[in-house]
């Protein structure tokens, strides 16, 4: 069988201009996905020097929705980009080796790393939205490390291909009929853009309620679940069973506090209209009622600017505890929530009490709370 060469691919769609255009779209999707993913990572692992504000209240809902959306849209863009440039894989390296051969080798290595890491990143990211983890490694740390590998490989690839990118950055006239393909470049661009738009529209409904009816690719849909709100981790999964009459809520601070459920209900109640926004990309607004965390901090005599550790009755898991930095603990929208959408919390939504705070990932909106620890 004759081995194909680069010249065997005569279609005008395998052209640097086509690769540059689709590459631009893919680069934008990767940049948005990386930056929004970095924000999510910093929310969950905040270094001591960084202060994340509690407002805008729906900021995380927007950024994480964009993160998942850009990742999904990147899939057809990556496939189109690979189809456009794959004839280059059959190009022969110069022999004997010279400077050009070295540049070509670096280029191909960067492409190998970039495509492999990006394909793996998109795959495990999509599987994460389904809450399926068929691998032994921790998802969040691996996802974060792969993101930096992708960015590094992308920068190397751009540096090597910069002369070619520059030469084909601007539009050139469409060649006369591409009889060998039956498709013009403009038609290809429209097809790829349409595919990206289609997968985006049919998935973004999990965070944009107006598009929920067409969200056939979304793993979660607004309005489905106990009290009209989706649930990621159920009480059964968390090892939390029915709450006994002897349950008490405590605050460990300068003046320790202890409350029964009836005691909590007698405290001044406040309302916050806030979304639950999960790392899987879905989000939904809800009406929460409960006691302001800042009021509980004041009642126990804690100094201003204290941090608060939230302790759940959840058995094990990565998020059995969370921490509220001062900006969140003192925000008037941050509640120890007892009610959701006008009724007592369902067990799967964190009964008897849970945290709800503005601009926070859902995994940090701790459920089944039974203790606050004031950290000075």
BALUM-339017 format. One line per field, with one value per atom (N, C-alpha, C): chain; atom name; x, y, z. Coordinates in steps of 0.05 Angstrom, whole numbers, m for minus. Layout:
BEGIN
ch	[A/...]
at	[CA/...]
px	[X/...]
py	[Y/...]
pz	[Z/...]
This chain:
BEGIN
ch	[A/A/A/A/A/A/A/A/A/A/A/A/A/A/A/A/A/A/A/A/A/A/A/A/A/A/A/A/A/A/A/A/A/A/A/A/A/A/A/A/A/A/A/A/A/A/A/A/A/A/A/A/A/A/A/A/A/A/A/A/A/A/A/A/A/A/A/A/A/A/A/A/A/A/A/A/A/A/A/A/A/A/A/A/A/A/A/A/A/A/A/A/A/A/A/A/A/A/A/A/A/A/A/A/A/A/A/A/A/A/A/A/A/A/A/A/A/A/A/A/A/A/A/A/A/A/A/A/A/A/A/A/A/A/A/A/A/A/A/A/A/A/A/A/A/A/A/A/A/A/A/A/A/A/A/A/A/A/A/A/A/A/A/A/A/A/A/A/A/A/A/A/A/A/A/A/A/A/A/A/A/A/A/A/A/A/A/A/A/A/A/A/A/A/A/A/A/A/A/A/A/A/A/A/A/A/A/A/A/A/A/A/A/A/A/A/A/A/A/A/A/A/A/A/A/A/A/A/A/A/A/A/A/A/A/A/A/A/A/A/A/A/A/A/A/A/A/A/A/A/A/A/A/A/A/A/A/A/A/A/A/A/A/A/A/A/A/A/A/A/A/A/A/A/A/A/A/A/A/A/A/A/A/A/A/A/A/A/A/A/A/A/A/A/A/A/A/A/A/A/A/A/A/A/A/A/A/A/A/A/A/A/A/A/A/A/A/A/A/A/A/A/A/A/A/A/A/A/A/A/A/A/A/A/A/A/A/A/A/A/A/A/A/A/A/A/A/A/A/A/A/A/A/A/A/A/A/A/A/A/A/A/A/A/A/A/A/A/A/A/A/A/A/A/A/A/A/A/A/A/A/A/A/A/A/A/A/A/A/A/A/A/A/A/A/A/A/A/A/A/A/A/A/A/A/A/A/A/A/A/A/A/A/A/A/A/A/A/A/A/A/A/A/A/A/A/A/A/A/A/A/A/A/A/A/A/A/A/A/A/A/A/A/A/A/A/A/A/A/A/A/A/A/A/A/A/A/A/A/A/A/A/A/A/A/A/A/A/A/A/A/A/A/A/A/A/A/A/A/A/A/A/A/A/A/A/A/A/A/A/A/A/A/A/A/A/A/A/A/A/A/A/A/A/A/A/A/A/A/A/A/A/A/A/A/A/A/A/A/A/A/A/A/A/A/A/A/A/A/A/A/A/A/A/A/A/A/A/A/A/A/A/A/A/A/A/A/A/A/A/A/A/A/A/A/A/A/A/A/A/A/A/A/A/A/A/A/A/A/A/A/A/A/A/A/A/A/A/A/A/A/A/A/A/A/A/A/A/A/A/A/A/A/A/A/A/A/A/A/A/A/A/A/A/A/A/A/A/A/A/A/A/A/A/A/A/A/A/A/A/A/A/A/A/A/A/A/A/A/A/A/A/A/A/A/A/A/A/A/A/A/A/A/A/A/A/A/A/A/A/A/A/A/A/A/A/A/A/A/A/A/A/A/A/A/A/A/A/A/A/A/A/A/A/A/A/A/A/A/A/A/A/A/A/A/A/A/A/A/A/A/A/A/A/A/A/A/A/A/A/A/A/A/A/A/A/A/A/A/A/A/A/A/A/A/A/A/A/A/A/A/A/A/A/A/A/A/A/A/A/A/A/A/A/A/A/A/A/A/A/A/A/A/A/A/A/A/A/A/A/A/A/A/A/A/A/A/A/A/A/A/A/A/A/A/A/A/A/A/A/A/A/A/A/A/A/A/A/A/A/A/A/A/A/A/A/A/A/A/A/A/A/A/A/A/A/A/A/A/A/A/A/A/A/A/A/A/A/A/A/A/A/A/A/A/A/A/A/A/A/A/A/A/A/A/A/A/A/A/A/A/A/A/A/A/A/A/A/A/A/A/A/A/A/A/A/A/A/A/A/A/A/A/A/A/A/A/A/A/A/A/A/A/A/A/A/A/A/A/A/A/A/A/A/A/A/A/A/A/A/A/A/A/A/A/A/A/A/A/A/A/A/A/A/A/A/A/A/A/A/A/A/A/A/A/A/A/A/A/A/A/A/A/A/A/A/A/A/A/A/A/A/A/A/A/A/A/A/A/A/A/A/A/A/A/A/A/A/A/A/A/A/A/A/A/A/A/A/A/A/A/A/A/A/A/A/A/A/A/A/A/A/A/A/A/A/A/A/A/A/A/A/A/A/A/A/A/A/A/A/A/A/A/A/A/A/A/A/A/A/A/A/A/A/A/A/A/A/A/A/A/A/A/A/A/A/A/A/A/A/A/A/A/A/A/A/A/A/A/A/A/A/A/A/A/A/A/A/A/A/A/A/A/A/A/A/A/A/A/A/A/A/A/A/A/A/A/A/A/A/A/A/A/A/A/A/A/A/A/A/A/A/A/A/A/A/A/A/A/A/A/A/A/A/A/A/A/A/A/A/A/A/A/A/A/A/A/A/A/A/A/A/A/A/A/A/A/A/A/A/A/A/A/A/A/A/A/A/A/A/A/A/A/A/A/A/A/A/A/A/A/A/A/A/A/A/A/A]
at	[N/CA/C/N/CA/C/N/CA/C/N/CA/C/N/CA/C/N/CA/C/N/CA/C/N/CA/C/N/CA/C/N/CA/C/N/CA/C/N/CA/C/N/CA/C/N/CA/C/N/CA/C/N/CA/C/N/CA/C/N/CA/C/N/CA/C/N/CA/C/N/CA/C/N/CA/C/N/CA/C/N/CA/C/N/CA/C/N/CA/C/N/CA/C/N/CA/C/N/CA/C/N/CA/C/N/CA/C/N/CA/C/N/CA/C/N/CA/C/N/CA/C/N/CA/C/N/CA/C/N/CA/C/N/CA/C/N/CA/C/N/CA/C/N/CA/C/N/CA/C/N/CA/C/N/CA/C/N/CA/C/N/CA/C/N/CA/C/N/CA/C/N/CA/C/N/CA/C/N/CA/C/N/CA/C/N/CA/C/N/CA/C/N/CA/C/N/CA/C/N/CA/C/N/CA/C/N/CA/C/N/CA/C/N/CA/C/N/CA/C/N/CA/C/N/CA/C/N/CA/C/N/CA/C/N/CA/C/N/CA/C/N/CA/C/N/CA/C/N/CA/C/N/CA/C/N/CA/C/N/CA/C/N/CA/C/N/CA/C/N/CA/C/N/CA/C/N/CA/C/N/CA/C/N/CA/C/N/CA/C/N/CA/C/N/CA/C/N/CA/C/N/CA/C/N/CA/C/N/CA/C/N/CA/C/N/CA/C/N/CA/C/N/CA/C/N/CA/C/N/CA/C/N/CA/C/N/CA/C/N/CA/C/N/CA/C/N/CA/C/N/CA/C/N/CA/C/N/CA/C/N/CA/C/N/CA/C/N/CA/C/N/CA/C/N/CA/C/N/CA/C/N/CA/C/N/CA/C/N/CA/C/N/CA/C/N/CA/C/N/CA/C/N/CA/C/N/CA/C/N/CA/C/N/CA/C/N/CA/C/N/CA/C/N/CA/C/N/CA/C/N/CA/C/N/CA/C/N/CA/C/N/CA/C/N/CA/C/N/CA/C/N/CA/C/N/CA/C/N/CA/C/N/CA/C/N/CA/C/N/CA/C/N/CA/C/N/CA/C/N/CA/C/N/CA/C/N/CA/C/N/CA/C/N/CA/C/N/CA/C/N/CA/C/N/CA/C/N/CA/C/N/CA/C/N/CA/C/N/CA/C/N/CA/C/N/CA/C/N/CA/C/N/CA/C/N/CA/C/N/CA/C/N/CA/C/N/CA/C/N/CA/C/N/CA/C/N/CA/C/N/CA/C/N/CA/C/N/CA/C/N/CA/C/N/CA/C/N/CA/C/N/CA/C/N/CA/C/N/CA/C/N/CA/C/N/CA/C/N/CA/C/N/CA/C/N/CA/C/N/CA/C/N/CA/C/N/CA/C/N/CA/C/N/CA/C/N/CA/C/N/CA/C/N/CA/C/N/CA/C/N/CA/C/N/CA/C/N/CA/C/N/CA/C/N/CA/C/N/CA/C/N/CA/C/N/CA/C/N/CA/C/N/CA/C/N/CA/C/N/CA/C/N/CA/C/N/CA/C/N/CA/C/N/CA/C/N/CA/C/N/CA/C/N/CA/C/N/CA/C/N/CA/C/N/CA/C/N/CA/C/N/CA/C/N/CA/C/N/CA/C/N/CA/C/N/CA/C/N/CA/C/N/CA/C/N/CA/C/N/CA/C/N/CA/C/N/CA/C/N/CA/C/N/CA/C/N/CA/C/N/CA/C/N/CA/C/N/CA/C/N/CA/C/N/CA/C/N/CA/C/N/CA/C/N/CA/C/N/CA/C/N/CA/C/N/CA/C/N/CA/C/N/CA/C/N/CA/C/N/CA/C/N/CA/C/N/CA/C/N/CA/C/N/CA/C/N/CA/C/N/CA/C/N/CA/C/N/CA/C/N/CA/C/N/CA/C/N/CA/C/N/CA/C/N/CA/C/N/CA/C/N/CA/C/N/CA/C/N/CA/C/N/CA/C/N/CA/C/N/CA/C/N/CA/C/N/CA/C/N/CA/C/N/CA/C/N/CA/C/N/CA/C/N/CA/C/N/CA/C/N/CA/C/N/CA/C/N/CA/C/N/CA/C/N/CA/C/N/CA/C/N/CA/C/N/CA/C/N/CA/C/N/CA/C/N/CA/C/N/CA/C/N/CA/C/N/CA/C/N/CA/C/N/CA/C/N/CA/C/N/CA/C/N/CA/C/N/CA/C/N/CA/C/N/CA/C/N/CA/C/N/CA/C/N/CA/C/N/CA/C/N/CA/C/N/CA/C/N/CA/C/N/CA/C/N/CA/C/N/CA/C/N/CA/C/N/CA/C/N/CA/C/N/CA/C/N/CA/C/N/CA/C/N/CA/C/N/CA/C/N/CA/C/N/CA/C/N/CA/C/N/CA/C/N/CA/C/N/CA/C/N/CA/C/N/CA/C/N/CA/C/N/CA/C/N/CA/C/N/CA/C/N/CA/C/N/CA/C/N/CA/C/N/CA/C/N/CA/C/N/CA/C/N/CA/C/N/CA/C/N/CA/C/N/CA/C/N/CA/C/N/CA/C/N/CA/C/N/CA/C/N/CA/C/N/CA/C/N/CA/C/N/CA/C/N/CA/C/N/CA/C/N/CA/C/N/CA/C/N/CA/C/N/CA/C/N/CA/C/N/CA/C/N/CA/C/N/CA/C/N/CA/C/N/CA/C/N/CA/C/N/CA/C/N/CA/C/N/CA/C/N/CA/C/N/CA/C/N/CA/C/N/CA/C/N/CA/C/N/CA/C/N/CA/C/N/CA/C/N/CA/C/N/CA/C/N/CA/C/N/CA/C/N/CA/C/N/CA/C/N/CA/C/N/CA/C/N/CA/C/N/CA/C/N/CA/C/N/CA/C/N/CA/C/N/CA/C/N/CA/C/N/CA/C/N/CA/C/N/CA/C/N/CA/C]
px	[17/0/18/10/26/22/44/42/37/15/9/30/32/49/32/44/29/16/30/19/m5/m10/m33/m59/m58/m83/m85/m102/m103/m126/m143/m165/m155/m169/m162/m170/m184/m192/m169/m149/m125/m105/m112/m97/m90/m67/m59/m80/m93/m113/m136/m145/m167/m158/m133/m123/m121/m113/m110/m137/m157/m184/m196/m196/m207/m189/m163/m145/m151/m159/m166/m190/m211/m235/m228/m212/m204/m188/m170/m154/m172/m192/m210/m225/m235/m249/m231/m206/m187/m180/m177/m170/m193/m218/m241/m243/m240/m242/m220/m196/m173/m178/m185/m187/m211/m233/m256/m250/m236/m228/m208/m190/m171/m186/m206/m222/m236/m247/m260/m240/m216/m195/m187/m184/m176/m198/m223/m245/m243/m235/m233/m207/m186/m159/m148/m156/m149/m123/m102/m77/m81/m64/m68/m66/m52/m49/m72/m90/m112/m138/m152/m178/m199/m217/m239/m263/m274/m298/m323/m342/m367/m387/m381/m398/m383/m396/m425/m434/m458/m468/m469/m474/m477/m452/m430/m406/m397/m397/m388/m408/m433/m453/m446/m438/m431/m405/m384/m358/m358/m371/m371/m388/m410/m426/m410/m394/m377/m355/m345/m324/m333/m356/m366/m375/m388/m396/m373/m351/m328/m314/m314/m303/m318/m345/m362/m359/m359/m356/m328/m308/m281/m279/m298/m296/m299/m320/m321/m299/m291/m269/m243/m237/m213/m213/m236/m238/m235/m247/m243/m215/m202/m174/m156/m160/m144/m149/m174/m179/m165/m164/m152/m122/m109/m79/m68/m85/m73/m56/m59/m40/m11/m7/20/34/19/31/46/40/53/76/82/105/131/150/176/194/208/228/252/264/288/310/325/348/371/395/403/391/389/377/390/374/384/366/369/353/323/316/288/277/293/284/280/297/294/268/262/238/213/215/192/188/210/208/196/204/192/163/156/128/111/121/105/103/124/123/103/103/84/55/51/25/16/35/29/20/35/29/3/m1/m24/m50/m49/m73/m80/m59/m64/m75/m63/m72/m100/m104/m130/m153/m147/m167/m174/m153/m158/m173/m165/m178/m208/m214/m242/m258/m245/m259/m265/m245/m250/m268/m266/m284/m313/m318/m345/m355/m338/m346/m352/m338/m343/m370/m380/m407/m428/m421/m439/m435/m415/m408/m401/m385/m375/m345/m332/m303/m290/m287/m276/m246/m233/m204/m194/m169/m160/m148/m144/m131/m152/m144/m163/m169/m195/m203/m193/m199/m194/m164/m147/m118/m108/m118/m109/m119/m143/m155/m139/m132/m116/m88/m75/m48/m49/m68/m71/m75/m90/m95/m69/m51/m25/m8/m10/5/m5/m32/m44/m35/m36/m27/2/19/48/52/39/43/31/9/m3/15/28/46/71/81/103/95/71/61/57/46/42/69/88/114/127/125/138/123/97/81/75/86/79/83/105/107/84/77/55/28/24/m1/m3/19/19/13/24/21/m8/m22/m49/m70/m63/m82/m106/m100/m121/m133/m158/m173/m161/m160/m151/m175/m175/m198/m202/m227/m235/m226/m212/m204/m229/m225/m247/m253/m277/m290/m271/m277/m261/m275/m271/m285/m278/m254/m245/m259/m271/m283/m313/m323/m351/m358/m338/m344/m323/m333/m315/m306/m286/m276/m298/m313/m334/m355/m362/m381/m370/m344/m332/m333/m326/m327/m355/m375/m403/m411/m402/m409/m396/m371/m357/m370/m375/m387/m415/m430/m457/m456/m436/m433/m427/m409/m402/m426/m441/m465/m486/m489/m510/m504/m479/m473/m474/m468/m469/m498/m516/m543/m557/m551/m564/m552/m533/m521/m522/m522/m521/m547/m568/m593/m592/m571/m569/m561/m552/m547/m562/m575/m592/m620/m637/m664/m680/m677/m692/m687/m663/m656/m659/m670/m673/m689/m710/m726/m709/m688/m672/m645/m642/m616/m614/m615/m615/m588/m566/m540/m531/m548/m542/m547/m528/m533/m552/m556/m575/m594/m619/m638/m650/m653/m666/m694/m701/m728/m733/m713/m716/m701/m716/m704/m721/m714/m730/m732/m756/m762/m754/m755/m750/m721/m702/m674/m658/m640/m625/m607/m600/m583/m559/m535/m512/m506/m503/m496/m520/m531/m554/m545/m565/m559/m549/m560/m551/m522/m515/m487/m468/m478/m461/m461/m477/m478/m494/m513/m529/m557/m566/m593/m612/m635/m655/m643/m650/m640/m657/m644/m659/m667/m685/m695/m674/m652/m630/m610/m615/m595/m592/m567/m561/m541/m543/m525/m508/m481/m463/m445/m437/m417/m394/m371/m347/m333/m334/m322/m315/m309/m303/m325/m350/m373/m389/m383/m396/m426/m439/m468/m477/m502/m514/m544/m555/m583/m596/m621/m638/m649/m664/m677/m697/m712/m731/m718/m695/m680/m672/m662/m654/m678/m700/m724/m733/m727/m735/m716/m692/m673/m683/m675/m683/m677/m697/m694/m691/m674/m669/m672/m674/m678/m656/m647/m627/m637/m638/m644/m617/m608/m581/m582/m565/m564/m545/m551/m532/m518/m492/m476/m455/m457/m439/m417/m395/m372/m379/m400/m408/m421/m425/m436/m465/m480/m508/m512/m533/m539/m568/m578/m607/m610/m626/m632/m653/m652/m671/m675/m696/m701/m694/m676/m666/m674/m680/m686/m671/m660/m645/m632/m611/m598/m572/m567/m543/m519/m498/m474/m461/m462/m449/m464/m490/m504/m495/m491/m481/m453/m436/m409/m410/m428/m430/m441/m460/m471/m451/m431/m411/m387/m389/m368/m342/m343/m318/m309/m283/m274/m281/m282/m288/m267/m275/m255/m248/m263/m257/m264/m249/m257/m274/m289/m307/m303/m299/m299/m326/m337/m363/m360/m373/m370/m396/m395/m419/m421/m445/m448/m442/m434/m426/m404/m406/m386/m364/m340/m319/m324/m311/m315/m295/m291/m272/m283/m309/m321/m338/m330/m344/m340/m320/m316/m310/m315/m308/m301/m291/m283/m295/m306/m316/m296/m282/m265/m281/m269/m284/m303/m294/m312/m338/m338/m363/m377/m363/m375/m391/m382/m395/m415/m416/m435/m464/m481/m509/m525/m515/m530/m522/m500/m491/m508/m521/m540/m533/m541/m545/m574/m578/m605/m620/m645/m663/m686/m692/m715/m706/m719/m714/m740/m742/m766/m792/m792/m816/m822/m805/m810/m784/m787/m764/m746/m720/m701/m707/m706/m707/m681/m681/m657/m634/m641/m621/m610/m624/m615/m601/m596/m580/m594/m620/m634/m616/m615/m631/m621/m595/m584/m562/m558/m537/m527/m504/m493/m502/m509/m513/m499/m482/m467/m465/m461/m459/m432/m431/m407/m390/m403/m388/m396/m376/m382/m402/m418/m437/m424/m400/m387/m379/m378/m371/m396/m420/m445/m453/m438/m439/m467/m474/m500/m496/m519/m520/m501/m502/m484/m493/m474/m480/m461/m440/m422/m408/m404/m387/m364/m340/m317/m305/m304/m293/m263/m250/m221/m211/m193/m183/m156]
py	[m24/0/25/44/68/86/95/112/140/153/181/201/222/244/269/291/315/324/320/328/312/289/272/286/305/318/345/345/367/387/380/398/425/446/473/479/460/463/456/441/436/458/482/506/521/534/549/570/583/603/591/567/553/545/535/528/552/575/599/608/609/618/600/574/555/556/559/560/584/607/630/624/612/605/586/566/547/560/578/592/609/622/637/619/596/578/567/561/551/572/597/619/624/625/629/606/581/558/558/566/566/587/611/633/629/619/614/590/570/547/555/573/583/597/612/626/605/584/564/550/544/531/549/575/593/597/593/594/571/548/524/521/533/532/560/577/605/610/620/626/649/650/670/699/704/732/741/723/730/734/756/761/759/740/737/751/770/785/769/776/762/773/795/807/811/810/806/778/777/753/730/735/714/711/721/720/691/674/647/632/639/626/632/657/664/651/653/643/613/599/569/560/575/569/572/594/599/578/568/548/523/513/488/492/515/521/522/536/539/512/495/468/451/453/437/447/474/485/479/476/470/442/424/397/397/408/409/426/447/464/449/433/417/396/383/363/376/399/413/422/431/440/416/393/370/360/361/352/370/396/415/410/404/403/375/354/327/319/330/323/330/349/357/333/315/292/274/277/261/276/300/315/303/300/287/308/299/316/319/343/347/328/319/301/308/311/308/330/326/345/373/394/421/438/464/481/478/476/472/446/425/399/401/416/420/435/456/472/454/438/420/399/389/369/382/406/420/425/433/438/413/391/366/356/361/353/370/396/414/406/399/390/365/346/320/325/342/348/363/383/400/384/368/353/332/318/296/308/329/341/353/367/380/359/338/317/304/298/286/306/331/352/354/355/357/332/309/284/282/286/283/306/329/351/344/333/325/303/283/261/271/292/304/316/328/339/318/293/270/258/268/258/228/221/194/196/180/182/154/145/118/116/133/134/136/128/128/155/174/199/220/240/261/279/284/299/328/342/371/377/363/369/362/339/331/351/359/378/404/413/438/435/413/409/407/393/391/419/436/463/478/476/490/477/451/437/447/449/458/486/504/532/533/518/518/508/485/473/492/506/524/548/558/581/573/549/539/536/524/520/547/567/593/606/603/615/603/577/563/570/573/577/607/625/653/665/659/670/661/636/626/638/641/653/681/696/724/727/709/711/705/689/681/692/713/723/737/752/767/749/757/741/744/722/721/713/721/714/684/676/647/637/615/604/595/593/584/554/546/521/499/489/468/441/434/410/385/384/360/356/377/375/380/396/403/423/434/453/476/500/523/528/545/551/565/583/597/577/557/537/521/514/500/516/542/559/560/562/564/537/515/489/485/493/490/508/534/553/543/532/522/498/481/458/467/486/497/510/526/539/519/498/477/463/454/440/459/485/505/510/515/521/497/473/449/440/455/448/471/496/519/523/509/512/503/489/481/505/527/551/575/573/594/584/590/578/582/604/609/587/575/554/526/523/497/477/486/466/453/466/454/443/441/432/402/390/360/348/364/354/361/375/383/361/354/333/341/367/377/397/398/417/432/458/474/464/465/458/429/412/383/375/364/356/364/356/363/394/403/432/448/434/448/455/442/448/422/420/396/390/364/355/340/346/331/308/315/295/292/268/263/258/259/252/224/205/177/175/189/189/200/220/233/218/197/182/196/214/228/216/207/195/215/206/223/237/262/279/274/267/262/288/284/307/320/305/315/331/336/351/379/388/415/428/454/470/486/486/500/519/540/559/560/552/552/579/596/622/632/657/668/661/663/655/634/609/587/588/580/581/553/547/521/525/514/519/492/489/468/480/463/473/495/491/511/537/536/560/575/561/574/588/575/587/612/615/638/662/657/678/695/720/737/723/721/707/728/721/738/721/736/723/731/711/717/703/717/706/701/676/669/644/641/616/595/571/549/545/548/546/524/502/480/478/465/463/448/432/417/436/461/481/488/472/479/499/515/534/540/549/556/574/596/614/602/611/601/622/619/636/622/633/620/638/624/639/626/643/633/656/649/668/677/703/713/703/694/685/707/731/753/759/753/756/735/710/689/695/707/714/736/755/776/765/747/736/720/708/693/710/736/755/753/743/741/768/772/798/802/827/834/823/813/802/773/759/731/713/692/671/650/635/615/589/568/541/529/517/505/475/462/433/419/399/384/358/346/319/298/307/289/271/245/226/224/235/235/254/249/267/291/303/325/351/353/378/376/358/356/381/397/423/443/468/490/514/535/558/583/601/626/648/659/682/706/726/748/762/764/778/763/737/721/719/716/712/737/761/786/796/783/792/787/807/803/782/774/753/725/722/696/686/663/653/625/619/592/586/574/572/549/554/534/528/546/542/548/534/537/540/561/566/564/575/576/553/532/509/499/483/473/457/459/445/415/404/375/364/338/326/327/322/322/350/371/398/409/391/399/401/392/394/382/395/417/445/447/474/471/491/492/520/523/549/558/583/595/622/627/651/661/686/697/690/686/682/659/636/613/588/570/544/528/512/496/477/467/448/461/488/502/513/508/515/491/488/463/456/431/421/406/401/386/397/424/438/433/428/426/442/454/469/490/514/535/539/542/547/574/592/619/618/626/626/655/661/689/692]
pz	[0/0/0/m17/m19/6/17/41/31/42/34/42/27/34/37/46/50/24/1/m24/m33/m20/m27/m20/m1/8/m7/m28/m47/m40/m20/m14/m4/m14/m5/24/36/64/83/73/88/82/92/85/110/111/135/144/124/131/146/138/152/180/183/209/227/216/233/243/226/234/256/251/271/296/292/315/333/321/336/354/342/357/380/374/394/417/409/429/448/437/454/473/463/481/503/496/516/536/527/545/565/555/573/593/583/600/621/614/633/654/646/666/685/675/692/710/699/716/738/731/751/774/767/788/806/794/810/828/818/834/857/852/874/894/886/905/925/915/933/947/935/948/947/965/965/980/966/980/1000/1020/1041/1031/1009/1000/983/975/957/972/966/977/955/957/938/949/934/945/944/961/962/941/929/909/882/859/855/864/874/887/867/841/822/804/813/796/790/811/806/788/790/772/743/737/710/701/718/710/707/725/722/699/694/670/645/644/620/619/642/642/628/637/625/596/590/563/544/551/534/530/551/548/528/529/511/482/479/452/440/458/448/434/440/429/398/387/357/345/359/349/347/368/368/346/342/320/293/289/263/258/279/277/270/283/277/249/240/212/192/198/179/176/198/197/196/197/199/176/151/130/137/155/163/177/187/201/181/155/135/121/131/120/130/112/119/133/153/166/148/147/131/139/120/126/108/118/146/163/190/208/206/207/207/226/225/242/237/212/205/217/215/226/256/270/299/305/290/294/289/268/262/284/295/316/341/348/371/366/342/335/339/328/330/359/375/403/418/412/426/418/392/383/397/400/413/442/457/484/486/469/469/464/442/435/455/465/485/510/520/546/542/520/515/512/498/495/522/538/564/582/581/598/591/566/558/565/563/569/599/616/645/655/642/649/643/620/612/631/636/654/682/690/717/718/696/697/701/695/699/726/741/768/766/746/743/743/760/764/761/737/733/733/749/750/779/784/812/822/804/812/819/836/844/820/816/792/793/814/815/811/825/823/795/784/757/736/739/720/720/744/747/734/740/729/698/687/658/645/659/648/644/663/660/638/635/613/586/584/559/552/572/567/559/572/565/537/530/503/482/488/469/464/484/481/464/468/452/423/419/392/377/391/379/372/390/385/360/357/334/308/310/285/281/297/295/267/253/225/207/209/192/201/227/237/227/229/221/191/175/146/137/153/146/165/180/200/186/165/151/129/123/103/75/61/33/16/m10/m27/m28/m29/m31/m59/m61/m87/m103/m128/m145/m140/m149/m140/m130/m106/m95/m102/m127/m138/m124/m112/m98/m71/m61/m34/m34/m53/m53/m32/m19/3/2/5/6/35/38/65/81/68/83/93/77/85/109/107/129/155/153/177/189/172/181/194/183/194/222/224/250/271/263/281/289/270/276/295/292/310/338/340/367/380/364/375/383/368/373/400/403/429/452/447/468/477/458/464/477/469/480/507/517/543/563/553/572/587/580/594/623/631/659/677/665/680/670/647/636/634/654/655/629/615/590/569/570/550/561/585/597/580/565/549/527/518/496/506/533/544/544/521/519/525/524/530/559/574/601/621/638/658/680/684/704/691/700/689/713/710/732/738/763/771/777/773/778/803/823/848/871/896/919/922/927/930/905/882/857/852/866/863/860/840/836/860/863/885/872/881/872/892/917/937/957/957/974/1002/1021/1049/1051/1036/1037/1028/1007/997/1019/1034/1054/1081/1083/1108/1130/1121/1141/1140/1164/1166/1179/1187/1200/1224/1228/1250/1275/1298/1322/1336/1356/1371/1389/1394/1411/1395/1369/1353/1364/1364/1373/1354/1351/1335/1354/1350/1368/1353/1367/1357/1377/1368/1385/1381/1401/1400/1428/1431/1458/1479/1470/1487/1472/1478/1463/1464/1442/1440/1433/1442/1435/1432/1410/1403/1395/1403/1391/1365/1351/1326/1333/1354/1362/1369/1383/1390/1364/1344/1319/1306/1307/1294/1307/1334/1348/1344/1333/1328/1304/1302/1279/1252/1235/1210/1187/1168/1145/1119/1097/1071/1051/1036/1015/989/968/941/927/929/918/902/882/867/880/875/879/852/852/827/832/818/822/802/809/792/766/766/742/722/729/710/713/728/731/754/752/773/772/795/797/821/817/838/857/882/902/924/940/962/988/1003/1028/1052/1074/1099/1122/1140/1162/1178/1193/1210/1197/1198/1186/1202/1188/1201/1217/1207/1222/1248/1250/1275/1295/1286/1304/1314/1296/1304/1326/1323/1343/1369/1368/1392/1409/1395/1410/1419/1412/1421/1405/1381/1364/1355/1352/1342/1313/1305/1277/1258/1235/1216/1221/1238/1243/1220/1216/1197/1212/1196/1208/1193/1209/1198/1201/1180/1180/1181/1200/1203/1198/1180/1172/1187/1187/1198/1176/1153/1131/1140/1133/1140/1119/1124/1105/1082/1059/1036/1038/1014/1013/1025/1027/1034/1060/1078/1104/1121/1115/1127/1105/1111/1093/1110/1098/1113/1100/1117/1108/1115/1095/1100/1111/1123/1134/1115/1089/1069/1066/1069/1066/1092/1114/1140/1149/1141/1149/1128/1105/1084/1094/1092/1102/1087/1064/1049/1058/1073/1081/1105/1101/1121/1131/1155/1164/1156/1133/1122/1135/1142/1153/1134/1115/1097/1068/1050/1022/1007/991/975/991/1016/1032/1050/1049/1067/1080/1100/1115/1096/1100/1083/1081/1057/1054/1064/1072/1082/1061/1036/1015/1009/1018/1015/1040/1060/1083/1109/1111/1137/1159/1182/1192/1185/1176/1170/1150/1134/1114/1111/1098/1091/1063/1061/1034/1034/1015/1014/985/980/953/940/914/899/910/914/925/909/904/891/909/896/910/930/924/942/968/969/993/1008/997/1010/1028/1049/1065/1075/1073/1082/1108/1122/1147/1168/1170/1189/1218/1235/1264/1281/1269/1286/1269/1281/1270/1289/1279/1295/1287/1305/1300/1301/1279/1277/1278/1295/1296/1284]
